[in-house]
Amino acid sequence: METLLYVLLIIVSVALITVVLLQSGRSAGLSGAISGGAEQLMGKQKARGVEAFLSRATVVLAVIFFVLTLLLAYFL
């Protein structure tokens, strides 16, 4: 059981790293750094298509990672 959890944790970890690295940055350059916060605050940017999928995949993989880590800690 422990070995299976370790293998699943490694697979989920690599998938989580890959999904996070595939996401584009929230701001582009210095102008994005200055006005990026205001655009997010007003809700002008909505994730669609690939960005929405990557965002949801990140949340799902993070929850799975957290649960697997807790299970491993419980069994050890």
C-alpha beads as a LAMMPS data file, in Angstrom:
LAMMPS data file: protein, C-alpha beads

76 atoms
75 bonds

1 atom types
1 bond types

-500.0 500.0 xlo xhi
-500.0 500.0 ylo yhi
-500.0 500.0 zlo zhi

Masses

1 110.0

Atoms # bond

1 1 1 0.000 0.000 0.000
2 1 1 2.802 2.369 0.891
3 1 1 4.612 1.752 -2.373
4 1 1 1.458 2.429 -4.375
5 1 1 0.938 5.738 -2.551
6 1 1 4.549 6.748 -3.199
7 1 1 4.228 5.970 -6.916
8 1 1 0.955 7.903 -7.147
9 1 1 2.504 10.825 -5.266
10 1 1 5.431 10.971 -7.682
11 1 1 3.132 10.846 -10.712
12 1 1 0.863 13.558 -9.310
13 1 1 3.887 15.692 -8.362
14 1 1 5.329 15.570 -11.878
15 1 1 1.895 16.300 -13.379
16 1 1 1.377 19.242 -11.011
17 1 1 4.785 20.718 -11.867
18 1 1 4.061 20.314 -15.582
19 1 1 0.634 21.959 -15.372
20 1 1 1.977 24.890 -13.362
21 1 1 4.818 25.446 -15.824
22 1 1 2.429 25.346 -18.789
23 1 1 0.387 28.245 -17.437
24 1 1 1.152 31.660 -18.808
25 1 1 2.204 34.471 -16.515
26 1 1 -0.339 36.882 -15.105
27 1 1 1.533 39.936 -16.320
28 1 1 3.645 40.672 -19.352
29 1 1 6.595 42.896 -18.573
30 1 1 6.710 46.112 -16.590
31 1 1 3.423 47.499 -17.909
32 1 1 1.656 44.319 -16.849
33 1 1 3.194 44.563 -13.400
34 1 1 1.799 48.065 -12.951
35 1 1 -1.686 47.542 -14.362
36 1 1 -2.044 43.782 -13.800
37 1 1 -3.417 44.083 -10.290
38 1 1 -6.102 46.534 -11.327
39 1 1 -7.244 44.310 -14.187
40 1 1 -7.546 41.322 -11.904
41 1 1 -9.368 43.372 -9.295
42 1 1 -11.956 44.586 -11.777
43 1 1 -12.384 41.121 -13.281
44 1 1 -11.527 42.034 -16.861
45 1 1 -9.503 38.874 -17.413
46 1 1 -11.485 35.657 -17.582
47 1 1 -9.837 32.336 -18.153
48 1 1 -11.189 30.524 -21.191
49 1 1 -10.210 27.452 -23.096
50 1 1 -6.775 26.138 -22.289
51 1 1 -6.211 28.596 -19.450
52 1 1 -9.397 27.482 -17.705
53 1 1 -8.466 23.821 -18.128
54 1 1 -4.971 24.395 -16.737
55 1 1 -6.381 26.330 -13.811
56 1 1 -8.856 23.579 -12.932
57 1 1 -6.237 20.884 -13.442
58 1 1 -3.911 22.700 -11.039
59 1 1 -6.557 22.778 -8.327
60 1 1 -7.490 19.116 -8.804
61 1 1 -3.875 17.948 -8.814
62 1 1 -3.076 20.056 -5.747
63 1 1 -5.969 18.500 -3.820
64 1 1 -4.897 14.992 -4.865
65 1 1 -1.314 15.794 -3.852
66 1 1 -2.497 17.019 -0.445
67 1 1 -4.662 13.935 0.166
68 1 1 -1.888 11.534 -0.888
69 1 1 0.576 13.307 1.384
70 1 1 -1.811 13.038 4.343
71 1 1 -2.418 9.366 3.628
72 1 1 1.303 8.668 3.524
73 1 1 1.815 10.520 6.782
74 1 1 -1.000 8.501 8.359
75 1 1 0.419 5.138 7.240
76 1 1 3.960 5.951 8.371

Bonds

1 1 1 2
2 1 2 3
3 1 3 4
4 1 4 5
5 1 5 6
6 1 6 7
7 1 7 8
8 1 8 9
9 1 9 10
10 1 10 11
11 1 11 12
12 1 12 13
13 1 13 14
14 1 14 15
15 1 15 16
16 1 16 17
17 1 17 18
18 1 18 19
19 1 19 20
20 1 20 21
21 1 21 22
22 1 22 23
23 1 23 24
24 1 24 25
25 1 25 26
26 1 26 27
27 1 27 28
28 1 28 29
29 1 29 30
30 1 30 31
31 1 31 32
32 1 32 33
33 1 33 34
34 1 34 35
35 1 35 36
36 1 36 37
37 1 37 38
38 1 38 39
39 1 39 40
40 1 40 41
41 1 41 42
42 1 42 43
43 1 43 44
44 1 44 45
45 1 45 46
46 1 46 47
47 1 47 48
48 1 48 49
49 1 49 50
50 1 50 51
51 1 51 52
52 1 52 53
53 1 53 54
54 1 54 55
55 1 55 56
56 1 56 57
57 1 57 58
58 1 58 59
59 1 59 60
60 1 60 61
61 1 61 62
62 1 62 63
63 1 63 64
64 1 64 65
65 1 65 66
66 1 66 67
67 1 67 68
68 1 68 69
69 1 69 70
70 1 70 71
71 1 71 72
72 1 72 73
73 1 73 74
74 1 74 75
75 1 75 76
